[in-house]
Amino acid sequence: MSYYSEGDPCHPTILFLHGFMGDCFEFKQAIAILSKQFYCVAIDLLGHGQTRIIDSRIDQDNYYTIQSTANFVIKFLDLLHVNRCFLVGYSMGGRLALYLTIHFPQYFCRTTLESASAGLQTAQERGDRLDKDQLLAAKLEASDFRLFLENWYQQPIFATLRSHPNFAQMLEQRLNNSPTLLAKSLRNLSTGMQPSLWEKLPQNQIPLLLLTGELDPKFVQINRQMQQLCKYSQLEVIPSCGHNIHFENSDLFVEKIKAFCSYSCRQSG
């Protein structure tokens, strides 16, 4: 598992989980500031960046599911001797972060979910989404990767992201991924493959910070519903931002993380 870290390991740890087509450098700008107070660790999720399955004899698809990915993340924290930490996840990484928080609450003090959801609530919704993602994965494998990325970011939720002065640089970073492995991740870590976490939200006792962009109404609505179900949650709608808040307004994103993580978190490592 490939990862990137910054800061003093004696400080409280924040673990960062990137979104689809990102990598461990997704939060680099925010980490540059947060690492003055925290030990910041960001990993390449399977199918992204430099993380690889070395043994070609095994059935690799099983390792790309949200359940297996979560187990890998926990083993990674154990290897770092991190018993408790703060958790930050964006989009796909946010879905994974919520899954980790619910299934492994002993590892996490507080969790920030940026533009994330608790999955799809019905089998019909999951089936429809999986069909779409299967088609998208096939297109990803067959298309010119740069052209695929350019089309991907034409989605309305990325409108403000496209106008960012560093958008071209971010696009180049995305090209470091393998489209074949991204397709494998999309097929197995799709929202359509993820079990619904909605019914588990009322039992969650780990504080959640729900961040959504004002210009991303779909996720504003989803996160309002999540907040209503989860007693230990707070929602922050970030003005003039779409889906990717940490890139579009890194300074405000850092402020929100700092304030939320001012809580003392005991951990070793």
C-alpha positions as CSV (number, residue, x, y, z in Angstrom):
1,M,0.0,0.0,0.0
2,S,1.5,3.3,-1.1
3,Y,1.1,6.3,1.2
4,Y,2.3,9.9,1.8
5,S,2.7,11.4,5.2
6,E,3.7,14.8,6.6
7,G,4.0,16.1,10.2
8,D,5.3,14.9,13.5
9,P,4.2,11.3,14.3
10,C,3.9,12.3,17.9
11,H,1.0,14.6,17.1
12,P,-2.6,13.3,16.7
13,T,-3.0,11.5,13.4
14,I,-5.4,12.4,10.6
15,L,-6.0,9.7,7.9
16,F,-7.1,11.0,4.5
17,L,-9.0,8.9,2.0
18,H,-9.2,10.3,-1.6
19,G,-12.1,10.1,-4.1
20,F,-12.4,8.2,-7.4
21,M,-9.5,8.8,-9.7
22,G,-7.5,10.6,-7.0
23,D,-4.5,9.4,-5.1
24,C,-2.6,10.0,-1.9
25,F,-1.7,13.5,-3.0
26,E,-5.4,14.5,-3.3
27,F,-5.2,16.6,-0.1
28,K,-1.6,17.8,-0.4
29,Q,-2.5,21.5,-0.2
30,A,-4.6,21.1,2.9
31,I,-2.0,18.7,4.5
32,A,0.8,21.3,4.0
33,I,-1.1,23.4,6.6
34,L,-2.6,20.7,8.8
35,S,0.7,18.9,9.2
36,K,1.9,21.7,11.5
37,Q,-0.5,20.5,14.2
38,F,-1.3,16.9,13.1
39,Y,0.5,13.8,11.7
40,C,-1.2,13.6,8.3
41,V,-1.3,10.3,6.5
42,A,-2.9,9.8,3.0
43,I,-3.0,6.5,1.2
44,D,-3.5,5.3,-2.4
45,L,-6.6,3.2,-2.3
46,L,-6.5,0.0,-4.3
47,G,-6.9,0.7,-8.0
48,H,-5.4,4.2,-7.6
49,G,-1.9,5.6,-7.4
50,Q,0.9,3.1,-6.7
51,T,-1.0,0.6,-4.4
52,R,-0.9,-2.8,-6.1
53,I,-1.8,-6.5,-5.5
54,I,1.5,-8.3,-6.1
55,D,0.3,-11.9,-6.2
56,S,-1.3,-12.3,-9.7
57,R,-2.6,-15.8,-8.8
58,I,-5.4,-14.6,-6.5
59,D,-8.9,-13.4,-7.4
60,Q,-8.2,-9.7,-7.3
61,D,-11.7,-8.4,-7.6
62,N,-12.6,-9.6,-4.1
63,Y,-10.0,-7.2,-2.7
64,Y,-11.6,-4.1,-4.3
65,T,-14.9,-4.3,-2.4
66,I,-15.7,-1.8,0.3
67,Q,-15.4,-4.5,3.0
68,S,-12.0,-5.7,1.9
69,T,-10.7,-2.2,1.3
70,A,-11.8,-1.3,4.9
71,N,-9.9,-4.3,6.3
72,F,-6.8,-3.2,4.4
73,V,-7.1,0.3,5.9
74,I,-7.4,-1.1,9.4
75,K,-4.3,-3.3,8.8
76,F,-2.4,-0.3,7.6
77,L,-3.3,1.6,10.8
78,D,-2.1,-1.3,12.8
79,L,1.2,-1.4,10.9
80,L,1.7,2.3,11.8
81,H,0.7,1.5,15.4
82,V,-2.1,4.1,15.2
83,N,-4.7,3.0,17.7
84,R,-7.0,6.1,17.4
85,C,-7.1,8.9,14.8
86,F,-9.2,11.4,13.0
87,L,-10.6,10.4,9.6
88,V,-11.2,12.5,6.5
89,G,-12.8,11.1,3.4
90,Y,-13.8,12.7,0.1
91,S,-16.6,11.4,-2.2
92,M,-15.8,7.7,-2.7
93,G,-13.3,7.9,0.1
94,G,-16.1,9.5,2.2
95,R,-18.3,6.5,1.7
96,L,-15.4,4.3,2.8
97,A,-14.7,6.6,5.8
98,L,-18.3,6.2,6.9
99,Y,-18.1,2.4,6.5
100,L,-14.9,2.4,8.6
101,T,-16.4,4.6,11.3
102,I,-19.5,2.4,11.7
103,H,-17.7,-1.0,11.6
104,F,-14.4,0.0,13.3
105,P,-15.5,2.8,15.7
106,Q,-12.7,2.0,18.2
107,Y,-10.1,3.4,15.7
108,F,-11.6,6.8,15.1
109,C,-12.3,9.8,17.3
110,R,-14.0,12.0,14.7
111,T,-14.8,11.6,11.0
112,T,-15.1,14.3,8.3
113,L,-17.2,13.3,5.3
114,E,-16.7,15.6,2.3
115,S,-19.4,15.3,-0.4
116,A,-20.2,11.8,0.6
117,S,-23.2,9.6,1.1
118,A,-24.4,6.6,3.1
119,G,-25.0,4.7,-0.1
120,L,-28.2,3.9,-1.9
121,Q,-31.2,2.7,0.2
122,T,-33.0,0.2,-2.1
123,A,-31.9,-2.8,-4.1
124,Q,-33.4,-1.3,-7.2
125,E,-31.4,1.9,-6.8
126,R,-28.2,-0.1,-6.2
127,G,-28.9,-2.3,-9.3
128,D,-29.5,0.7,-11.5
129,R,-26.4,2.4,-10.3
130,L,-24.3,-0.7,-10.8
131,D,-25.5,-1.1,-14.4
132,K,-24.4,2.5,-15.1
133,D,-21.0,2.0,-13.4
134,Q,-20.4,-1.2,-15.3
135,L,-21.0,0.8,-18.6
136,L,-18.8,3.6,-17.3
137,A,-16.0,1.1,-16.4
138,A,-16.1,-0.4,-19.9
139,K,-15.9,3.1,-21.4
140,L,-13.0,3.9,-19.1
141,E,-11.1,0.9,-20.4
142,A,-11.9,1.5,-24.1
143,S,-11.5,5.3,-24.3
144,D,-8.5,7.6,-24.5
145,F,-7.9,8.3,-20.7
146,R,-7.3,12.1,-21.1
147,L,-10.5,12.4,-23.1
148,F,-12.4,10.4,-20.6
149,L,-11.2,12.7,-17.8
150,E,-12.1,15.8,-19.7
151,N,-15.6,14.4,-20.3
152,W,-15.9,13.3,-16.6
153,Y,-15.3,16.8,-15.4
154,Q,-18.0,18.2,-17.6
155,Q,-20.5,17.0,-15.1
156,P,-22.4,19.9,-13.4
157,I,-21.1,19.2,-10.0
158,F,-17.6,20.0,-11.2
159,A,-18.5,23.4,-12.8
160,T,-16.6,25.5,-10.2
161,L,-13.8,23.0,-10.2
162,R,-13.2,23.5,-13.9
163,S,-12.8,27.2,-13.4
164,H,-10.1,26.8,-10.7
165,P,-6.7,28.1,-11.8
166,N,-5.0,24.8,-10.8
167,F,-7.6,22.6,-12.6
168,A,-5.1,21.6,-15.4
169,Q,-2.5,20.6,-12.8
170,M,-5.1,18.4,-11.0
171,L,-6.0,16.8,-14.3
172,E,-2.4,15.9,-15.0
173,Q,-2.2,14.3,-11.6
174,R,-5.2,12.1,-12.4
175,L,-3.4,10.8,-15.5
176,N,-0.9,9.0,-13.2
177,N,-3.6,6.4,-12.5
178,S,-4.2,3.3,-14.5
179,P,-7.5,3.3,-16.4
180,T,-7.7,-0.5,-16.2
181,L,-7.3,-0.5,-12.4
182,L,-9.7,2.4,-12.0
183,A,-12.3,0.4,-13.9
184,K,-11.8,-2.5,-11.6
185,S,-12.2,-0.2,-8.6
186,L,-15.4,1.3,-10.2
187,R,-16.9,-2.1,-10.7
188,N,-16.3,-3.3,-7.2
189,L,-16.3,-0.1,-5.0
190,S,-19.3,1.3,-6.8
191,T,-22.2,2.9,-4.8
192,G,-24.2,0.1,-6.4
193,M,-22.0,-2.5,-4.8
194,Q,-21.9,-0.8,-1.4
195,P,-24.3,-2.0,1.3
196,S,-26.6,0.8,2.5
197,L,-25.4,2.5,5.7
198,W,-28.5,4.5,6.2
199,E,-30.1,2.2,8.8
200,K,-26.9,2.3,10.8
201,L,-26.6,6.1,11.1
202,P,-28.9,6.4,14.2
203,Q,-26.6,4.0,16.1
204,N,-23.4,5.8,15.2
205,Q,-21.7,7.5,18.2
206,I,-18.6,8.9,16.5
207,P,-19.0,12.6,15.8
208,L,-19.4,13.3,12.1
209,L,-18.6,16.6,10.3
210,L,-20.6,16.6,7.0
211,L,-19.2,19.0,4.4
212,T,-21.0,19.8,1.2
213,G,-20.6,22.5,-1.4
214,E,-23.4,25.0,-1.8
215,L,-23.4,24.5,-5.6
216,D,-23.8,20.7,-5.2
217,P,-27.5,20.5,-4.3
218,K,-27.8,16.7,-4.6
219,F,-25.3,16.2,-1.9
220,V,-26.6,19.0,0.2
221,Q,-29.9,17.2,0.3
222,I,-28.3,13.8,1.0
223,N,-26.3,15.2,3.9
224,R,-29.3,16.9,5.4
225,Q,-31.0,13.6,5.5
226,M,-27.9,12.0,7.1
227,Q,-27.7,14.7,9.7
228,Q,-31.3,14.1,10.7
229,L,-30.6,10.4,11.3
230,C,-27.3,10.8,13.1
231,K,-27.5,12.5,16.5
232,Y,-23.7,13.0,16.6
233,S,-23.3,14.9,13.4
234,Q,-23.1,18.5,12.1
235,L,-23.6,19.8,8.6
236,E,-21.5,22.6,7.0
237,V,-22.6,23.9,3.6
238,I,-19.6,25.6,2.1
239,P,-20.4,28.7,0.0
240,S,-19.5,29.1,-3.7
241,C,-18.2,25.5,-3.9
242,G,-19.3,22.4,-5.8
243,H,-18.3,18.8,-5.1
244,N,-14.6,19.1,-4.5
245,I,-14.4,21.5,-1.5
246,H,-10.8,20.8,-0.4
247,F,-9.6,21.8,-3.9
248,E,-11.9,24.7,-4.6
249,N,-11.5,26.4,-1.2
250,S,-8.6,24.7,0.6
251,D,-8.2,27.4,3.2
252,L,-11.8,27.2,4.4
253,F,-11.6,23.4,4.3
254,V,-8.6,23.5,6.6
255,E,-10.4,25.8,9.0
256,K,-13.3,23.4,9.3
257,I,-11.0,20.4,9.8
258,K,-9.0,22.3,12.5
259,A,-12.0,23.4,14.4
260,F,-13.6,19.9,14.3
261,C,-10.4,18.1,15.3
262,S,-9.6,20.4,18.2
263,Y,-11.0,17.6,20.2
264,S,-8.2,15.7,22.0
265,C,-7.7,12.2,20.6
266,R,-5.6,9.6,22.4
267,Q,-3.6,7.4,20.2
268,S,-0.2,5.8,20.0
269,G,2.2,5.8,17.1
